[in-house]
Amino acid sequence: MVGRGMSHFSHPDLQMPRITRDEADVQSIVKLLEDDWTNPFDPMKADRKLFAHMVLVAESRHLQMSDVLSHSLGPLPWALANGDGTLRKTNKAVLARGLEKQVLPAETIPGLSATILDGMSLVQKMKGNDQTFSQRAASALTQILHEGARSQRIDVVFDVYQEDSIKNAERANRGCTTGIQFLVAEWKTPKLRDRLNDKQLYVASEESCLHITKDQWAEVASLQSNQEEADTRMILNAAHAAEEGYSAVVVTADDTDVLLLCLAFYADISCPLFQNCGTKNRVRSWKLRALKLIMRSEHFQEVFRKLGQSGELSMDLFKKLQAFTCKLYTASTTTEDINTAHHQLFCIQCGELESSQLPPCESSGTSAYPKPSRAWLGQK
C-alpha cells in the first residue's frame, strides 16, 4: 500500500498500525464476499455475516453502531424492498379476516339489491384457452349473471390502464389481461344483451360506464371517472346504485382494499352495504398486529384519522407514526424514536437477524419517499 514506508507521519490514520488494521478489515470483508459468494445488497444471503463485520469495523474505527444503523444498509430500506428492488409485500388478507371477526355474517340481503363485481378479478379466474374471443365474452357474461343472480342490477368495474402509472410494476408482476374493450363490445351486441332478461348491467371500463339492458345500451354520464383503480371506482358505482333506489348493495371482491374502502365510505352510501368475501386460509400477517395495536390505543386511532387529511405530512404526525412503528416491532419498547428502536432491536438480537427484520430508519421515510408514513406502514 502507498505510504507503507512513511510511518513517521504524525496523523493517526497514516501510522503503520492503523494502516495494517484497515487492510485487515478490508481483506476480511473481501474474503467474505469472495468465499461465500455473498451479495451485500441481498439481505436474504448477506445479513448475519455482514452485520458481524460491520460491528468489527465500527469498533476498530471507534464508531457508534447507533450512528451506523441510523442509515439505510443498502440502496433501499430492506424493511420495504426485496433484494431485486421490488416492493416487499405482506398478506393483507389476514387484516380482512381480523376485521371480519368483529361482526356476524349477514343472514339475508334485502330484496331489491345491486351487485358490484371486480371485472379484472372475474376475467383472471376464467378458464377458456380453447375458446374464441366471442365464446370467452359469452362465458364471462354467464359468470357475471351467476354472481349477480339474486340482484336486479349488476355492476362490473374494470381497472383503467394508464400508460404512466405507479401500478405498472405491480401489473407487470401479476400480468394484465387484455381484450377488455372487446368483451365490453361483445356484451353490447343484441345476441348477448338478450341473455340479460330483466337484469340491468353496468360496465365501467376506461373512463366511461355503460348501462346495458336487453333492449339497448347507453353511456352513463354520472359514472364517468378517471379513477385508475377498480377498488375506488366500485364505491362510486355502489353510491350510484343507492341513489337509484336499491335497498342494498353487495360488493363481491375478495380484496382487503375493497373491504377497507367499504368501511370508510359506508356512511356516505344511503343503503346497507355488504361485502361478499372468500374464506381461504392464509398465513399470519404483520398487518393483523398493526390492527390489534390500533384497536387497543385511542391515541393511535386518532393518529390514523389525521393521516391523509392533508397532502402534506406534518413533522408532528410523522413523529407519532414513528412511535407507532416502534411499538409495532417491539411492543414493550418505551422509545418513540425509530432510529433508537432500530439500534435497540439490533442489540437485543445481538446482530443475529436479517436487515428486513429491522424497522426502516428515519432517513428512509424523510428522503426516499414523499409520504413517509405510507411507505413505512404500507408494509406492516
C-alpha positions in Angstrom: 0.0 0.0 0.0 1.2 3.5 -0.8 2.6 5.1 2.3 3.8 1.9 4.0 7.3 3.3 4.4 6.0 6.7 5.7 5.2 5.7 9.3 6.9 8.9 10.5 3.8 10.9 9.5 2.0 12.2 12.6 -1.6 11.8 11.6 -3.0 8.6 13.3 -4.6 7.3 10.1 -1.1 7.3 8.4 0.5 5.3 11.2 1.6 1.8 10.4 -0.6 0.0 13.0 -3.7 1.8 11.7 -2.8 1.0 8.1 -2.3 -2.6 8.9 -5.6 -2.8 10.8 -7.5 -1.1 8.0 -6.0 -3.5 5.5 -7.1 -6.5 7.6 -10.7 -5.1 7.9 -10.9 -4.7 4.1 -9.4 -8.1 3.4 -11.8 -9.7 5.8 -14.9 -8.3 4.0 -13.4 -9.1 0.6 -12.8 -12.7 1.8 -16.4 -12.9 3.0 -17.7 -11.8 -0.4 -15.4 -14.0 -2.5 -15.5 -17.2 -0.5 -19.2 -17.2 0.4 -20.5 -15.6 -2.8 -22.4 -13.1 -0.8 -24.1 -10.1 -2.3 -24.2 -7.3 0.2 -27.3 -5.8 -1.5 -29.2 -9.1 -1.0 -30.3 -9.2 2.7 -31.6 -12.8 2.3 -28.0 -14.0 1.9 -25.7 -11.5 3.5 -27.1 -10.1 6.7 -25.8 -12.1 9.6 -22.1 -12.2 8.5 -22.3 -8.7 7.1 -23.7 -7.4 10.5 -20.8 -9.1 12.3 -18.2 -7.5 10.2 -19.9 -4.1 10.5 -19.6 -4.4 14.2 -15.9 -5.2 14.0 -15.2 -2.4 11.6 -17.2 0.1 13.6 -15.4 -0.8 16.8 -12.0 -0.6 15.2 -12.8 2.9 13.9 -14.4 3.9 17.2 -17.8 4.4 15.6 -21.1 4.1 17.4 -23.4 1.3 16.0 -26.4 3.6 16.8 -24.9 6.1 14.3 -24.2 3.4 11.7 -27.7 1.9 11.9 -29.4 5.3 11.6 -28.6 5.0 7.8 -30.1 2.5 5.4 -28.0 -0.6 4.9 -28.4 -0.6 1.1 -29.7 1.3 -1.8 -33.3 0.6 -0.5 -34.6 0.1 3.1 -34.9 -3.7 3.4 -38.0 -3.4 5.6 -39.7 -2.1 2.5 -38.0 -3.7 -0.5 -36.7 -7.1 -1.7 -33.1 -7.7 -2.9 -34.1 -7.2 -6.5 -35.6 -3.8 -5.7 -39.3 -4.8 -5.9 -41.7 -3.8 -3.1 -41.8 -6.1 -0.1 -45.4 -7.2 0.4 -47.2 -8.7 3.3 -50.5 -10.6 3.4 -53.3 -8.1 3.5 -56.0 -10.8 3.6 -55.2 -11.6 7.3 -56.1 -8.0 8.1 -59.5 -8.6 6.4 -60.1 -11.7 8.5 -59.3 -9.8 11.6 -61.9 -7.2 10.8 -64.5 -9.8 9.7 -64.2 -11.4 13.2 -65.6 -8.2 14.7 -69.1 -8.7 13.0 -71.5 -11.5 12.4 -72.3 -12.7 8.8 -75.5 -11.3 7.3 -78.4 -13.7 7.4 -80.3 -12.2 4.5 -79.9 -9.5 1.9 -82.8 -7.1 1.2 -84.8 -7.9 -1.9 -84.1 -5.1 -4.4 -80.3 -5.3 -4.4 -77.4 -4.4 -6.7 -74.2 -6.5 -7.0 -70.8 -4.8 -7.7 -68.1 -7.1 -9.3 -64.4 -6.6 -9.8 -64.1 -7.1 -13.5 -60.4 -8.0 -13.7 -60.7 -10.5 -10.9 -63.5 -12.1 -12.7 -61.7 -12.3 -16.0 -58.5 -13.6 -14.5 -60.3 -16.5 -12.8 -61.9 -17.6 -16.1 -60.7 -20.8 -17.9 -61.1 -20.8 -21.6 -57.9 -21.5 -23.5 -59.7 -23.4 -26.3 -62.4 -20.7 -26.7 -62.7 -18.0 -29.3 -62.9 -14.4 -28.1 -66.6 -14.3 -28.7 -67.0 -17.5 -26.7 -65.0 -16.1 -23.9 -67.2 -13.0 -23.8 -70.2 -15.2 -23.6 -68.6 -17.3 -20.8 -67.7 -14.1 -18.9 -71.3 -12.8 -19.1 -72.6 -16.2 -17.9 -70.3 -15.9 -14.9 -71.5 -12.3 -14.2 -75.1 -13.3 -14.3 -74.3 -16.2 -11.9 -72.6 -13.9 -9.4 -75.5 -11.5 -9.5 -78.3 -14.0 -9.7 -80.1 -12.6 -6.7 -79.7 -8.9 -7.7 -81.7 -6.9 -10.2 -78.7 -4.7 -11.1 -75.1 -5.9 -11.7 -72.1 -3.6 -12.0 -68.8 -4.9 -13.5 -65.9 -2.5 -12.8 -62.5 -2.7 -14.5 -59.2 -1.0 -13.8 -58.2 1.8 -16.0 -54.8 1.0 -17.5 -52.9 4.3 -17.9 -49.6 4.4 -19.8 -47.8 6.2 -17.0 -48.8 4.7 -13.7 -47.4 3.9 -10.3 -49.1 0.5 -10.7 -47.1 -0.5 -13.7 -44.6 -2.6 -11.7 -47.4 -4.4 -9.9 -49.3 -5.2 -13.1 -46.2 -6.4 -14.8 -45.6 -8.8 -11.9 -49.1 -10.3 -11.9 -49.8 -10.0 -15.6 -52.6 -7.9 -17.2 -55.5 -9.4 -19.0 -56.0 -7.8 -22.4 -59.2 -7.7 -24.5 -61.4 -5.8 -22.0 -62.6 -3.5 -24.7 -63.5 -6.5 -26.9 -65.5 -8.1 -24.0 -67.5 -4.9 -23.5 -68.1 -4.5 -27.2 -69.5 -8.1 -27.3 -71.8 -7.5 -24.3 -73.4 -4.7 -26.2 -74.4 -6.9 -29.1 -78.1 -7.9 -29.4 -77.2 -11.6 -29.1 -75.6 -11.3 -25.6 -78.0 -8.5 -24.5 -80.8 -10.8 -24.9 -79.4 -13.0 -22.1 -79.9 -10.3 -19.6 -83.7 -10.6 -19.5 -84.8 -8.1 -16.8 -81.3 -7.5 -15.4 -79.6 -4.1 -15.5 -75.9 -4.4 -16.4 -73.5 -1.5 -15.8 -69.9 -1.9 -17.1 -67.2 0.6 -16.1 -64.3 0.4 -18.5 -61.7 3.0 -19.3 -63.2 6.4 -18.2 -66.8 5.6 -19.2 -69.6 3.5 -17.9 -72.2 1.8 -20.0 -75.8 0.9 -18.9 -76.8 -2.3 -20.9 -80.2 -3.8 -20.9 -82.0 -6.4 -23.1 -83.2 -3.7 -25.4 -80.4 -1.1 -25.6 -77.2 0.4 -24.2 -76.1 3.9 -23.3 -73.3 5.7 -21.5 -74.0 7.0 -18.0 -72.5 10.4 -17.7 -72.7 10.5 -13.9 -70.5 7.4 -13.7 -67.7 8.7 -15.9 -64.4 8.6 -13.9 -60.7 8.8 -14.4 -60.0 6.8 -11.2 -57.4 4.2 -12.1 -58.2 1.5 -9.5 -61.4 -0.6 -9.7 -61.3 -0.6 -5.9 -62.3 3.0 -5.6 -64.5 3.1 -8.6 -66.6 0.2 -7.1 -67.6 2.6 -4.3 -68.7 5.2 -6.9 -71.0 2.6 -8.5 -72.3 1.5 -5.1 -73.2 5.1 -4.3 -75.0 5.4 -7.7 -77.0 2.2 -7.1 -78.1 3.5 -3.7 -79.2 6.8 -5.3 -81.2 4.9 -7.9 -83.3 3.4 -5.1 -81.8 0.0 -4.5 -82.4 -1.3 -1.0 -78.9 -2.9 -0.6 -75.6 -3.1 -2.4 -73.4 -6.3 -2.3 -69.8 -5.8 -3.3 -68.3 -9.1 -4.4 -64.5 -8.9 -4.1 -62.1 -11.0 -2.0 -59.9 -7.9 -1.6 -58.8 -6.2 1.6 -58.5 -2.8 0.0 -62.2 -3.0 -1.1 -63.2 -4.0 2.4 -61.4 -1.0 3.9 -63.0 1.3 1.4 -66.4 -0.1 2.2 -65.8 0.6 5.9 -64.6 4.1 5.2 -67.5 5.1 2.9 -70.5 3.1 4.2 -71.9 6.2 6.0 -71.9 8.1 2.7 -74.0 5.4 0.9 -77.7 5.7 1.5 -78.5 2.0 1.8 -77.0 -1.1 3.6 -73.6 -2.1 2.1 -72.4 -5.7 2.2 -69.2 -7.4 1.0 -69.2 -11.0 -0.2 -65.7 -12.3 0.7 -63.8 -15.6 0.2 -62.8 -17.9 3.1 -59.3 -19.1 2.1 -56.9 -19.9 4.9 -53.7 -17.7 4.7 -50.6 -17.2 6.8 -50.2 -14.8 9.7 -49.5 -11.2 8.8 -47.9 -8.1 10.3 -51.0 -6.2 9.3 -53.0 -8.1 11.9 -50.5 -7.0 14.6 -50.9 -3.4 13.4 -54.7 -3.7 13.6 -54.6 -5.0 17.1 -52.3 -2.2 18.2 -54.6 0.4 16.7 -57.7 -1.2 18.3 -56.1 -1.1 21.7 -55.0 2.5 21.5 -57.3 5.5 21.1 -54.2 7.7 20.7 -53.1 5.7 17.6 -56.7 5.7 16.3 -56.6 9.5 16.3 -53.2 9.5 14.6 -54.6 7.4 11.7 -57.7 9.6 11.5 -55.4 12.5 10.7 -53.3 10.6 8.3 -54.4 11.5 4.7 -56.4 14.6 5.7 -53.7 16.7 4.2 -51.5 16.3 1.2 -48.5 17.3 3.4 -47.3 15.2 6.3 -46.5 17.4 9.3 -43.4 16.6 11.4 -45.6 16.1 14.5 -47.7 13.5 12.8 -44.5 11.9 11.4 -43.1 11.6 14.9 -46.3 9.9 16.1 -46.1 7.5 13.3 -42.6 6.7 14.3 -43.9 5.9 17.8 -46.5 3.6 16.3 -43.8 1.8 14.2 -41.6 1.3 17.3 -44.5 -0.4 19.1 -45.2 -2.5 16.0 -41.7 -4.0 16.1 -41.3 -4.2 19.9 -44.5 -4.0 22.0 -42.6 -3.3 25.2 -40.4 -0.5 24.0 -40.6 2.9 25.6 -38.8 4.8 22.8 -40.7 6.8 20.2 -37.6 7.4 18.0 -37.4 5.0 15.1 -33.6 5.1 14.9 -33.3 4.3 18.6 -35.7 1.4 18.2 -33.7 0.2 15.2 -30.5 0.1 17.3 -32.2 -1.4 20.3 -33.7 -4.3 18.3 -30.3 -5.0 16.7 -28.6 -5.1 20.2 -31.4 -7.3 21.7 -30.8 -9.9 18.9 -27.0 -9.5 19.1 -27.0 -8.8 15.4 -28.4 -12.3 14.7 -31.3 -11.2 12.4 -32.0 -10.2 8.9 -31.9 -6.5 8.0 -35.5 -6.8 6.7 -36.5 -7.6 10.3 -35.3 -4.2 11.5 -37.6 -1.2 11.2 -36.7 1.4 8.5 -34.5 4.2 9.7 -35.9 7.8 9.8 -34.0 8.8 6.7 -35.8 6.2 4.7 -39.0 8.0 5.4 -37.9 11.6 5.1 -35.8 11.4 2.0 -36.7 8.3 0.0 -40.4 8.8 0.0 -42.6 11.9 -0.3 -45.1 10.4 2.1 -43.0 8.5 4.7 -46.0 7.2 6.6 -47.4 5.4 3.6 -44.0 3.9 2.8 -43.4 2.6 6.3 -46.9 1.5 7.3 -47.9 0.1 4.0 -45.7 -2.9 4.6 -46.9 -3.6 8.1 
